[in-house]
């Protein structure tokens, strides 16, 4: 599985379920990055850096707050909020 989070902002993380080690396709990654931005405290800025990695590279921060994790390997991408794409995601079944 792949884990995404808005860098430098508190908020929900996004999980992309996967059965292989290959990274998600570009559209899936862009959709997940959009959701990570929307459900973070960075939403009001309209854009944000999103970090992503495979679940196996995450570990809890010892004595850290609930939900705090550290990544040993990750990539990042910049995303801007796209209201049209977000509405399309909400309306998918």
N, CA, C and O atoms as a GROMACS GRO file, in nm:
protein
  372
    1UNK      N    1   0.084  -0.118   0.000
    1UNK     CA    2   0.000   0.000   0.000
    1UNK      C    3   0.089   0.125   0.000
    1UNK      O    4   0.203   0.122   0.046
    2UNK      N    5   0.034   0.233  -0.052
    2UNK     CA    6   0.103   0.361  -0.058
    2UNK      C    7   0.036   0.459   0.036
    2UNK      O    8  -0.087   0.462   0.045
    3UNK      N    9   0.114   0.538   0.106
    3UNK     CA   10   0.068   0.630   0.209
    3UNK      C   11   0.103   0.772   0.165
    3UNK      O   12   0.217   0.798   0.124
    4UNK      N   13   0.008   0.864   0.174
    4UNK     CA   14   0.030   1.004   0.134
    4UNK      C   15  -0.013   1.096   0.248
    4UNK      O   16  -0.106   1.066   0.323
    5UNK      N   17   0.057   1.211   0.259
    5UNK     CA   18   0.025   1.308   0.362
    5UNK      C   19   0.073   1.446   0.318
    5UNK      O   20   0.176   1.459   0.252
    6UNK      N   21  -0.002   1.549   0.353
    6UNK     CA   22   0.036   1.687   0.321
    6UNK      C   23   0.155   1.726   0.408
    6UNK      O   24   0.146   1.727   0.531
    7UNK      N   25   0.265   1.757   0.346
    7UNK     CA   26   0.388   1.788   0.417
    7UNK      C   27   0.375   1.916   0.498
    7UNK      O   28   0.333   2.020   0.446
    8UNK      N   29   0.411   1.908   0.625
    8UNK     CA   30   0.410   2.026   0.710
    8UNK      C   31   0.274   2.067   0.762
    8UNK      O   32   0.262   2.172   0.826
    9UNK      N   33   0.172   1.987   0.738
    9UNK     CA   34   0.036   2.020   0.782
    9UNK      C   35  -0.025   1.900   0.854
    9UNK      O   36  -0.005   1.785   0.813
   10UNK      N   37  -0.098   1.928   0.959
   10UNK     CA   38  -0.170   1.819   1.022
   10UNK      C   39  -0.294   1.788   0.939
   10UNK      O   40  -0.342   1.872   0.863
   11UNK      N   41  -0.342   1.668   0.954
   11UNK     CA   42  -0.461   1.627   0.879
   11UNK      C   43  -0.454   1.480   0.846
   11UNK      O   44  -0.360   1.409   0.884
   12UNK      N   45  -0.554   1.436   0.775
   12UNK     CA   46  -0.565   1.295   0.741
   12UNK      C   47  -0.460   1.254   0.639
   12UNK      O   48  -0.414   1.334   0.558
   13UNK      N   49  -0.423   1.129   0.645
   13UNK     CA   50  -0.340   1.072   0.541
   13UNK      C   51  -0.432   0.997   0.444
   13UNK      O   52  -0.548   0.972   0.473
   14UNK      N   53  -0.377   0.964   0.330
   14UNK     CA   54  -0.452   0.892   0.226
   14UNK      C   55  -0.377   0.764   0.197
   14UNK      O   56  -0.254   0.764   0.188
   15UNK      N   57  -0.451   0.656   0.181
   15UNK     CA   58  -0.391   0.526   0.149
   15UNK      C   59  -0.436   0.483   0.009
   15UNK      O   60  -0.555   0.488  -0.023
   16UNK      N   61  -0.341   0.442  -0.073
   16UNK     CA   62  -0.371   0.381  -0.202
   16UNK      C   63  -0.344   0.232  -0.185
   16UNK      O   64  -0.230   0.191  -0.164
   17UNK      N   65  -0.448   0.153  -0.193
   17UNK     CA   66  -0.434   0.008  -0.179
   17UNK      C   67  -0.363  -0.046  -0.303
   17UNK      O   68  -0.394  -0.008  -0.415
   18UNK      N   69  -0.268  -0.136  -0.281
   18UNK     CA   70  -0.190  -0.190  -0.391
   18UNK      C   71  -0.151  -0.334  -0.361
   18UNK      O   72  -0.132  -0.371  -0.245
   19UNK      N   73  -0.139  -0.414  -0.465
   19UNK     CA   74  -0.096  -0.553  -0.448
   19UNK      C   75   0.046  -0.575  -0.499
   19UNK      O   76   0.098  -0.687  -0.492
   20UNK      N   77   0.109  -0.469  -0.551
   20UNK     CA   78   0.244  -0.483  -0.604
   20UNK      C   79   0.330  -0.366  -0.557
   20UNK      O   80   0.277  -0.266  -0.507
   21UNK      N   81   0.462  -0.377  -0.573
   21UNK     CA   82   0.552  -0.272  -0.530
   21UNK      C   83   0.559  -0.154  -0.625
   21UNK      O   84   0.614  -0.050  -0.590
   22UNK      N   85   0.505  -0.167  -0.744
   22UNK     CA   86   0.512  -0.059  -0.842
   22UNK      C   87   0.434   0.062  -0.792
   22UNK      O   88   0.330   0.048  -0.727
   23UNK      N   89   0.483   0.182  -0.822
   23UNK     CA   90   0.409   0.301  -0.780
   23UNK      C   91   0.274   0.310  -0.851
   23UNK      O   92   0.256   0.253  -0.959
   24UNK      N   93   0.180   0.381  -0.792
   24UNK     CA   94   0.048   0.396  -0.855
   24UNK      C   95   0.060   0.474  -0.986
   24UNK      O   96   0.156   0.550  -1.006
   25UNK      N   97  -0.037   0.456  -1.074
   25UNK     CA   98  -0.035   0.531  -1.200
   25UNK      C   99  -0.055   0.679  -1.171
   25UNK      O  100  -0.098   0.717  -1.062
   26UNK      N  101  -0.023   0.763  -1.268
   26UNK     CA  102  -0.022   0.909  -1.250
   26UNK      C  103  -0.159   0.964  -1.208
   26UNK      O  104  -0.166   1.051  -1.122
   27UNK      N  105  -0.267   0.914  -1.269
   27UNK     CA  106  -0.401   0.965  -1.234
   27UNK      C  107  -0.440   0.928  -1.091
   27UNK      O  108  -0.495   1.012  -1.019
   28UNK      N  109  -0.412   0.805  -1.050
   28UNK     CA  110  -0.442   0.763  -0.914
   28UNK      C  111  -0.362   0.844  -0.814
   28UNK      O  112  -0.416   0.888  -0.712
   29UNK      N  113  -0.235   0.865  -0.844
   29UNK     CA  114  -0.149   0.944  -0.755
   29UNK      C  115  -0.200   1.087  -0.745
   29UNK      O  116  -0.204   1.143  -0.636
   30UNK      N  117  -0.237   1.147  -0.857
   30UNK     CA  118  -0.287   1.285  -0.856
   30UNK      C  119  -0.416   1.297  -0.776
   30UNK      O  120  -0.435   1.393  -0.701
   31UNK      N  121  -0.505   1.200  -0.793
   31UNK     CA  122  -0.631   1.200  -0.716
   31UNK      C  123  -0.603   1.189  -0.566
   31UNK      O  124  -0.663   1.260  -0.486
   32UNK      N  125  -0.512   1.100  -0.528
   32UNK     CA  126  -0.478   1.081  -0.387
   32UNK      C  127  -0.411   1.205  -0.330
   32UNK      O  128  -0.437   1.242  -0.215
   33UNK      N  129  -0.327   1.271  -0.408
   33UNK     CA  130  -0.263   1.393  -0.362
   33UNK      C  131  -0.366   1.504  -0.341
   33UNK      O  132  -0.356   1.581  -0.245
   34UNK      N  133  -0.463   1.511  -0.428
   34UNK     CA  134  -0.570   1.609  -0.415
   34UNK      C  135  -0.649   1.585  -0.286
   34UNK      O  136  -0.682   1.680  -0.215
   35UNK      N  137  -0.679   1.460  -0.257
   35UNK     CA  138  -0.752   1.426  -0.134
   35UNK      C  139  -0.667   1.457  -0.010
   35UNK      O  140  -0.720   1.507   0.089
   36UNK      N  141  -0.538   1.428  -0.016
   36UNK     CA  142  -0.450   1.457   0.098
   36UNK      C  143  -0.446   1.607   0.126
   36UNK      O  144  -0.447   1.648   0.242
   37UNK      N  145  -0.443   1.687   0.021
   37UNK     CA  146  -0.447   1.832   0.038
   37UNK      C  147  -0.580   1.877   0.098
   37UNK      O  148  -0.582   1.953   0.194
   38UNK      N  149  -0.688   1.830   0.041
   38UNK     CA  150  -0.821   1.873   0.085
   38UNK      C  151  -0.847   1.840   0.232
   38UNK      O  152  -0.905   1.921   0.304
   39UNK      N  153  -0.804   1.724   0.277
   39UNK     CA  154  -0.831   1.681   0.414
   39UNK      C  155  -0.718   1.716   0.511
   39UNK      O  156  -0.702   1.651   0.615
   40UNK      N  157  -0.639   1.817   0.477
   40UNK     CA  158  -0.532   1.864   0.565
   40UNK      C  159  -0.556   2.009   0.604
   40UNK      O  160  -0.646   2.075   0.551
   41UNK      N  161  -0.477   2.057   0.698
   41UNK     CA  162  -0.484   2.198   0.739
   41UNK      C  163  -0.429   2.289   0.628
   41UNK      O  164  -0.446   2.411   0.635
   42UNK      N  165  -0.365   2.232   0.527
   42UNK     CA  166  -0.313   2.310   0.415
   42UNK      C  167  -0.417   2.343   0.310
   42UNK      O  168  -0.387   2.410   0.211
   43UNK      N  169  -0.539   2.297   0.331
   43UNK     CA  170  -0.646   2.318   0.232
   43UNK      C  171  -0.665   2.466   0.198
   43UNK      O  172  -0.683   2.500   0.082
   44UNK      N  173  -0.661   2.552   0.299
   44UNK     CA  174  -0.688   2.694   0.276
   44UNK      C  175  -0.584   2.762   0.188
   44UNK      O  176  -0.613   2.863   0.124
   45UNK      N  177  -0.463   2.706   0.183
   45UNK     CA  178  -0.359   2.765   0.099
   45UNK      C  179  -0.384   2.735  -0.049
   45UNK      O  180  -0.336   2.808  -0.136
   46UNK      N  181  -0.458   2.627  -0.076
   46UNK     CA  182  -0.489   2.592  -0.215
   46UNK      C  183  -0.384   2.509  -0.285
   46UNK      O  184  -0.408   2.456  -0.393
   47UNK      N  185  -0.267   2.496  -0.224
   47UNK     CA  186  -0.161   2.414  -0.281
   47UNK      C  187  -0.068   2.369  -0.172
   47UNK      O  188  -0.058   2.432  -0.066
   48UNK      N  189   0.001   2.259  -0.198
   48UNK     CA  190   0.084   2.201  -0.092
   48UNK      C  191   0.174   2.092  -0.149
   48UNK      O  192   0.144   2.032  -0.252
   49UNK      N  193   0.283   2.068  -0.080
   49UNK     CA  194   0.368   1.955  -0.112
   49UNK      C  195   0.310   1.831  -0.044
   49UNK      O  196   0.274   1.836   0.074
   50UNK      N  197   0.299   1.722  -0.117
   50UNK     CA  198   0.247   1.597  -0.064
   50UNK      C  199   0.359   1.493  -0.068
   50UNK      O  200   0.418   1.469  -0.173
   51UNK      N  201   0.386   1.433   0.047
   51UNK     CA  202   0.486   1.326   0.055
   51UNK      C  203   0.415   1.192   0.041
   51UNK      O  204   0.302   1.175   0.088
   52UNK      N  205   0.481   1.098  -0.025
   52UNK     CA  206   0.423   0.965  -0.037
   52UNK      C  207   0.531   0.859  -0.034
   52UNK      O  208   0.644   0.880  -0.079
   53UNK      N  209   0.494   0.744   0.020
   53UNK     CA  210   0.586   0.632   0.032
   53UNK      C  211   0.507   0.504   0.046
   53UNK      O  212   0.385   0.506   0.066
   54UNK      N  213   0.575   0.393   0.037
   54UNK     CA  214   0.509   0.266   0.064
   54UNK      C  215   0.493   0.249   0.214
   54UNK      O  216   0.576   0.298   0.292
   55UNK      N  217   0.391   0.182   0.255
   55UNK     CA  218   0.360   0.162   0.395
   55UNK      C  219   0.478   0.100   0.471
   55UNK      O  220   0.500   0.131   0.588
   56UNK      N  221   0.554   0.014   0.406
   56UNK     CA  222   0.664  -0.055   0.472
   56UNK      C  223   0.776   0.040   0.515
   56UNK      O  224   0.863   0.000   0.593
   57UNK      N  225   0.777   0.163   0.464
   57UNK     CA  226   0.880   0.260   0.500
   57UNK      C  227   0.834   0.359   0.606
   57UNK      O  228   0.900   0.461   0.629
   58UNK      N  229   0.722   0.332   0.671
   58UNK     CA  230   0.670   0.416   0.779
   58UNK      C  231   0.696   0.350   0.913
   58UNK      O  232   0.692   0.227   0.925
   59UNK      N  233   0.721   0.431   1.012
   59UNK     CA  234   0.727   0.381   1.149
   59UNK      C  235   0.677   0.490   1.243
   59UNK      O  236   0.688   0.609   1.214
   60UNK      N  237   0.623   0.448   1.354
   60UNK     CA  238   0.573   0.542   1.453
   60UNK      C  239   0.689   0.615   1.518
   60UNK      O  240   0.797   0.558   1.537
   61UNK      N  241   0.667   0.741   1.553
   61UNK     CA  242   0.769   0.818   1.625
   61UNK      C  243   0.761   0.779   1.772
   61UNK      O  244   0.657   0.794   1.835
   62UNK      N  245   0.871   0.728   1.825
   62UNK     CA  246   0.874   0.685   1.965
   62UNK      C  247   0.845   0.804   2.055
   62UNK      O  248   0.907   0.910   2.042
   63UNK      N  249   0.749   0.787   2.145
   63UNK     CA  250   0.705   0.892   2.238
   63UNK      C  251   0.645   1.013   2.167
   63UNK      O  252   0.634   1.120   2.227
   64UNK      N  253   0.607   0.998   2.041
   64UNK     CA  254   0.546   1.107   1.966
   64UNK      C  255   0.396   1.112   1.988
   64UNK      O  256   0.337   1.021   2.046
   65UNK      N  257   0.335   1.220   1.941
   65UNK     CA  258   0.191   1.232   1.950
   65UNK      C  259   0.123   1.124   1.866
   65UNK      O  260   0.185   1.068   1.776
   66UNK      N  261  -0.001   1.096   1.897
   66UNK     CA  262  -0.077   0.998   1.820
   66UNK      C  263  -0.078   1.039   1.673
   66UNK      O  264  -0.106   1.154   1.639
   67UNK      N  265  -0.047   0.944   1.588
   67UNK     CA  266  -0.048   0.969   1.444
   67UNK      C  267   0.085   1.017   1.388
   67UNK      O  268   0.099   1.026   1.266
   68UNK      N  269   0.182   1.047   1.472
   68UNK     CA  270   0.312   1.092   1.424
   68UNK      C  271   0.389   0.972   1.368
   68UNK      O  272   0.401   0.869   1.434
   69UNK      N  273   0.441   0.988   1.248
   69UNK     CA  274   0.519   0.883   1.184
   69UNK      C  275   0.646   0.943   1.124
   69UNK      O  276   0.655   1.064   1.103
   70UNK      N  277   0.741   0.857   1.096
   70UNK     CA  278   0.859   0.899   1.022
   70UNK      C  279   0.873   0.809   0.900
   70UNK      O  280   0.837   0.692   0.903
   71UNK      N  281   0.927   0.867   0.794
   71UNK     CA  282   0.944   0.794   0.670
   71UNK      C  283   1.093   0.770   0.647
   71UNK      O  284   1.174   0.862   0.664
   72UNK      N  285   1.129   0.648   0.609
   72UNK     CA  286   1.269   0.622   0.579
   72UNK      C  287   1.299   0.644   0.431
   72UNK      O  288   1.413   0.675   0.396
   73UNK      N  289   1.201   0.628   0.346
   73UNK     CA  290   1.217   0.653   0.202
   73UNK      C  291   1.086   0.716   0.155
   73UNK      O  292   0.978   0.666   0.185
   74UNK      N  293   1.095   0.826   0.081
   74UNK     CA  294   0.973   0.887   0.030
   74UNK      C  295   1.004   0.973  -0.092
   74UNK      O  296   1.118   1.009  -0.120
   75UNK      N  297   0.898   1.006  -0.161
   75UNK     CA  298   0.902   1.100  -0.272
   75UNK      C  299   0.801   1.208  -0.238
   75UNK      O  300   0.723   1.193  -0.144
   76UNK      N  301   0.802   1.314  -0.314
   76UNK     CA  302   0.703   1.418  -0.291
   76UNK      C  303   0.665   1.482  -0.423
   76UNK      O  304   0.738   1.477  -0.522
   77UNK      N  305   0.549   1.543  -0.423
   77UNK     CA  306   0.500   1.614  -0.539
   77UNK      C  307   0.419   1.733  -0.493
   77UNK      O  308   0.368   1.736  -0.381
   78UNK      N  309   0.408   1.831  -0.578
   78UNK     CA  310   0.334   1.953  -0.548
   78UNK      C  311   0.198   1.943  -0.613
   78UNK      O  312   0.186   1.903  -0.729
   79UNK      N  313   0.095   1.979  -0.540
   79UNK     CA  314  -0.038   1.975  -0.598
   79UNK      C  315  -0.115   2.100  -0.564
   79UNK      O  316  -0.095   2.161  -0.459
   80UNK      N  317  -0.203   2.138  -0.655
   80UNK     CA  318  -0.295   2.251  -0.634
   80UNK      C  319  -0.435   2.195  -0.629
   80UNK      O  320  -0.468   2.097  -0.695
   81UNK      N  321  -0.518   2.260  -0.549
   81UNK     CA  322  -0.655   2.214  -0.538
   81UNK      C  323  -0.729   2.241  -0.669
   81UNK      O  324  -0.725   2.351  -0.722
   82UNK      N  325  -0.796   2.138  -0.719
   82UNK     CA  326  -0.874   2.145  -0.841
   82UNK      C  327  -1.018   2.111  -0.805
   82UNK      O  328  -1.052   1.993  -0.790
   83UNK      N  329  -1.106   2.213  -0.791
   83UNK     CA  330  -1.243   2.186  -0.745
   83UNK      C  331  -1.322   2.096  -0.840
   83UNK      O  332  -1.407   2.019  -0.794
   84UNK      N  333  -1.298   2.105  -0.968
   84UNK     CA  334  -1.371   2.021  -1.064
   84UNK      C  335  -1.331   1.874  -1.046
   84UNK      O  336  -1.417   1.787  -1.039
   85UNK      N  337  -1.202   1.849  -1.039
   85UNK     CA  338  -1.154   1.711  -1.020
   85UNK      C  339  -1.201   1.657  -0.885
   85UNK      O  340  -1.236   1.539  -0.874
   86UNK      N  341  -1.202   1.743  -0.782
   86UNK     CA  342  -1.248   1.700  -0.651
   86UNK      C  343  -1.395   1.659  -0.654
   86UNK      O  344  -1.432   1.557  -0.596
   87UNK      N  345  -1.479   1.737  -0.721
   87UNK     CA  346  -1.622   1.702  -0.732
   87UNK      C  347  -1.640   1.571  -0.808
   87UNK      O  348  -1.726   1.490  -0.772
   88UNK      N  349  -1.560   1.549  -0.912
   88UNK     CA  350  -1.567   1.423  -0.985
   88UNK      C  351  -1.530   1.305  -0.894
   88UNK      O  352  -1.593   1.200  -0.901
   89UNK      N  353  -1.429   1.324  -0.809
   89UNK     CA  354  -1.391   1.218  -0.715
   89UNK      C  355  -1.504   1.190  -0.616
   89UNK      O  356  -1.533   1.074  -0.586
   90UNK      N  357  -1.566   1.293  -0.566
   90UNK     CA  358  -1.675   1.275  -0.470
   90UNK      C  359  -1.793   1.203  -0.532
   90UNK      O  360  -1.863   1.129  -0.463
   91UNK      N  361  -1.816   1.222  -0.660
   91UNK     CA  362  -1.932   1.163  -0.726
   91UNK      C  363  -1.907   1.023  -0.782
   91UNK      O  364  -2.000   0.960  -0.832
   92UNK      N  365  -1.784   0.973  -0.774
   92UNK     CA  366  -1.755   0.837  -0.820
   92UNK      C  367  -1.817   0.737  -0.725
   92UNK      O  368  -1.829   0.761  -0.605
   93UNK      N  369  -1.857   0.624  -0.780
   93UNK     CA  370  -1.915   0.519  -0.696
   93UNK      C  371  -1.828   0.398  -0.696
   93UNK      O  372  -1.860   0.298  -0.630
   0.00000   0.00000   0.00000
